[in-house]
Amino acid sequence: MHYPIGLLFDLLASSSALPWNIIVHFKSFPEKDLLHCPSKDAIEAHFMSCVKEADALKHKSQVINEMQKKDHKQLWMGLQNDRFDQFWAINRKLMEYPAEENGFRYIPFRIYQTTTERPFIQKLFRPVAADGQLQTLGDLLREVCPSVMAPEDGERKNQVMIHGIEPMLETPLQWLSEHLSYPDNFLHISIIPQPTD
């Protein structure tokens, strides 16, 4: 419940054929594996908390704090009711940055791996290096989880997925954050074993 559905697909079923078959059980809720959702308000609070966390990383919370309560509500209602224009009218502000800054302060990202017990990796990572060069997805992976990168012999053991696609490692992280972030404004990156078929 607390992970976006596209992320769950990337982690658990990306090699299966579409449509993804989902089985819903109405008894014996797996309390050990999933957070129980007490109400719709809890989902809204979780979503807004993630948006605020992402804005703290990108803009020191300046953008979200300048918004009014009605803007927060419009953001949530646009997402809940599948109204992109309503959602984007507010979310667009959260994705902008001053031209002189060349990007966000930090990239809000989470890296998920199916081969570890750790729920996800999240660290501070700037989109622009000290020398002024744009940081790439490959730069992020080399710094945050170097074991994922292909060894010198070139044989890749992992696949990096975002929204069901495998972006090139040379893709600038700022661009990925602007164009492939989930509605919570985080870049959810899945690392799965390379398919053998």
C-alpha positions as CSV (number, residue, x, y, z in Angstrom):
1,M,0.0,0.0,0.0
2,H,2.8,2.4,0.8
3,Y,4.8,1.8,-2.4
4,P,3.6,3.1,-5.8
5,I,2.0,0.4,-8.0
6,G,4.5,1.0,-10.8
7,L,7.4,0.4,-8.4
8,L,5.8,-2.8,-7.2
9,F,5.5,-4.0,-10.8
10,D,9.1,-3.1,-11.5
11,L,10.3,-5.0,-8.4
12,L,8.0,-8.0,-8.5
13,A,6.6,-8.6,-12.0
14,S,8.5,-6.6,-14.7
15,S,9.4,-9.7,-16.6
16,S,5.8,-11.0,-16.7
17,A,3.3,-10.3,-19.5
18,L,0.7,-7.6,-19.1
19,P,-1.8,-7.3,-17.8
20,W,-0.5,-8.0,-14.3
21,N,-2.8,-10.3,-12.4
22,I,-3.6,-9.0,-8.9
23,I,-5.2,-11.2,-6.3
24,V,-7.1,-9.4,-3.6
25,H,-7.7,-11.3,-0.3
26,F,-10.4,-10.1,2.1
27,K,-9.3,-12.3,5.1
28,S,-6.1,-12.9,7.0
29,F,-4.4,-9.6,6.3
30,P,-0.6,-10.1,6.3
31,E,0.2,-7.7,9.2
32,K,3.8,-8.8,9.2
33,D,4.4,-7.9,5.5
34,L,2.2,-4.8,4.9
35,L,1.1,-1.7,6.7
36,H,-2.6,-1.7,7.5
37,C,-4.3,1.3,6.1
38,P,-6.7,2.7,8.7
39,S,-8.4,5.3,6.5
40,K,-8.4,7.3,3.3
41,D,-7.1,10.2,5.4
42,A,-4.0,8.2,6.3
43,I,-3.2,7.7,2.6
44,E,-3.5,11.4,2.0
45,A,-1.3,12.2,5.0
46,H,1.3,9.8,3.8
47,F,1.3,11.2,0.3
48,M,1.6,14.8,1.5
49,S,4.4,13.8,3.9
50,C,6.3,12.4,0.9
51,V,5.7,15.5,-1.2
52,K,6.9,17.7,1.6
53,E,10.0,15.6,2.1
54,A,10.8,15.8,-1.6
55,D,10.4,19.6,-1.5
56,A,12.6,19.8,1.5
57,L,15.3,18.1,-0.5
58,K,14.8,20.1,-3.7
59,H,13.9,23.6,-2.4
60,K,14.5,23.6,1.4
61,S,10.6,23.4,1.7
62,Q,10.2,26.9,0.3
63,V,7.8,25.9,-2.4
64,I,5.4,23.8,-0.3
65,N,5.5,26.3,2.5
66,E,4.4,29.1,0.2
67,M,1.4,27.1,-0.9
68,Q,-2.0,27.5,0.7
69,K,-4.0,24.7,2.2
70,K,-6.3,24.7,-0.8
71,D,-3.3,24.1,-3.1
72,H,-2.3,21.0,-1.0
73,K,-5.9,19.8,-1.3
74,Q,-6.0,20.4,-5.1
75,L,-2.8,18.4,-5.4
76,W,-4.3,15.5,-3.5
77,M,-7.7,15.7,-5.2
78,G,-6.2,15.8,-8.7
79,L,-4.2,12.7,-7.9
80,Q,-7.1,10.9,-6.2
81,N,-9.6,11.7,-9.0
82,D,-7.2,11.0,-11.9
83,R,-7.3,14.7,-13.1
84,F,-3.9,15.4,-14.4
85,D,-4.5,19.1,-15.2
86,Q,-5.7,19.7,-11.6
87,F,-2.7,17.9,-10.2
88,W,-0.1,19.4,-12.5
89,A,-1.3,23.0,-12.0
90,I,0.1,22.6,-8.5
91,N,2.8,20.0,-8.9
92,R,4.5,22.0,-11.7
93,K,5.6,24.5,-9.1
94,L,7.3,21.7,-7.2
95,M,9.3,20.7,-10.3
96,E,10.6,24.1,-11.2
97,Y,14.0,25.6,-10.1
98,P,15.7,29.0,-10.8
99,A,17.7,29.0,-14.0
100,E,20.9,30.1,-12.3
101,E,20.8,27.0,-10.0
102,N,21.0,24.4,-12.8
103,G,18.8,22.0,-10.9
104,F,17.4,21.0,-7.6
105,R,19.4,21.3,-4.4
106,Y,19.3,17.5,-3.9
107,I,17.5,14.8,-5.9
108,P,14.7,13.0,-4.0
109,F,15.3,9.4,-4.8
110,R,14.9,5.9,-3.3
111,I,16.6,2.8,-4.6
112,Y,14.9,-0.5,-4.1
113,Q,16.7,-3.9,-4.5
114,T,15.0,-7.3,-4.5
115,T,18.2,-8.9,-3.3
116,T,18.5,-7.1,0.0
117,E,16.5,-7.0,3.2
118,R,16.8,-3.2,3.4
119,P,13.6,-1.5,2.3
120,F,15.3,1.2,0.3
121,I,18.4,3.4,0.0
122,Q,18.0,7.1,0.3
123,K,20.9,9.6,0.6
124,L,21.7,13.2,-0.2
125,F,22.8,13.5,-3.8
126,R,23.3,16.7,-5.8
127,P,22.3,16.8,-9.5
128,V,25.4,18.9,-10.3
129,A,28.9,17.9,-9.3
130,A,31.4,20.3,-7.7
131,D,33.0,20.9,-11.1
132,G,29.6,22.0,-12.6
133,Q,29.0,18.8,-14.6
134,L,25.5,17.2,-14.5
135,Q,25.5,14.0,-12.5
136,T,24.0,11.0,-14.2
137,L,22.1,7.9,-13.1
138,G,25.4,6.0,-13.4
139,D,27.1,8.5,-11.1
140,L,24.4,8.0,-8.5
141,L,24.6,4.2,-8.7
142,R,28.5,4.3,-8.5
143,E,28.3,6.4,-5.3
144,V,25.3,4.9,-3.6
145,C,25.4,1.2,-4.5
146,P,28.6,0.4,-6.5
147,S,27.9,-3.3,-6.4
148,V,25.1,-2.8,-8.9
149,M,27.4,-1.4,-11.6
150,A,28.7,-3.9,-14.2
151,P,32.2,-5.3,-13.5
152,E,35.1,-4.5,-15.8
153,D,34.4,-7.6,-17.9
154,G,31.1,-5.8,-18.9
155,E,28.7,-8.6,-17.9
156,R,25.7,-6.9,-16.3
157,K,24.1,-8.7,-13.4
158,N,21.4,-6.2,-12.7
159,Q,18.8,-4.2,-14.5
160,V,17.8,-0.7,-13.4
161,M,14.2,0.1,-13.9
162,I,12.1,3.3,-13.5
163,H,8.4,3.2,-14.6
164,G,8.9,0.0,-16.4
165,I,11.8,1.2,-18.6
166,E,15.6,0.8,-18.3
167,P,17.0,4.3,-18.7
168,M,20.6,4.7,-20.0
169,L,23.1,5.2,-17.2
170,E,24.3,8.4,-19.0
171,T,20.9,10.1,-18.4
172,P,21.3,13.2,-16.3
173,L,19.7,12.7,-12.9
174,Q,18.1,16.2,-12.9
175,W,16.3,15.2,-16.1
176,L,15.1,11.9,-14.6
177,S,13.9,13.7,-11.5
178,E,11.9,16.2,-13.6
179,H,10.4,13.7,-16.0
180,L,10.2,10.3,-14.3
181,S,9.4,11.1,-10.7
182,Y,6.3,9.5,-9.3
183,P,3.4,11.8,-8.1
184,D,5.1,12.0,-4.6
185,N,8.0,13.8,-6.4
186,F,10.5,11.0,-5.6
187,L,12.5,9.1,-8.2
188,H,11.8,5.4,-7.3
189,I,14.6,3.3,-8.8
190,S,14.3,-0.5,-8.9
191,I,17.3,-2.7,-9.2
192,I,16.5,-6.3,-10.1
193,P,18.5,-9.2,-11.3
194,Q,19.1,-9.3,-15.0
195,P,16.6,-11.6,-16.7
196,T,18.1,-14.9,-17.9
197,D,15.6,-15.5,-20.7
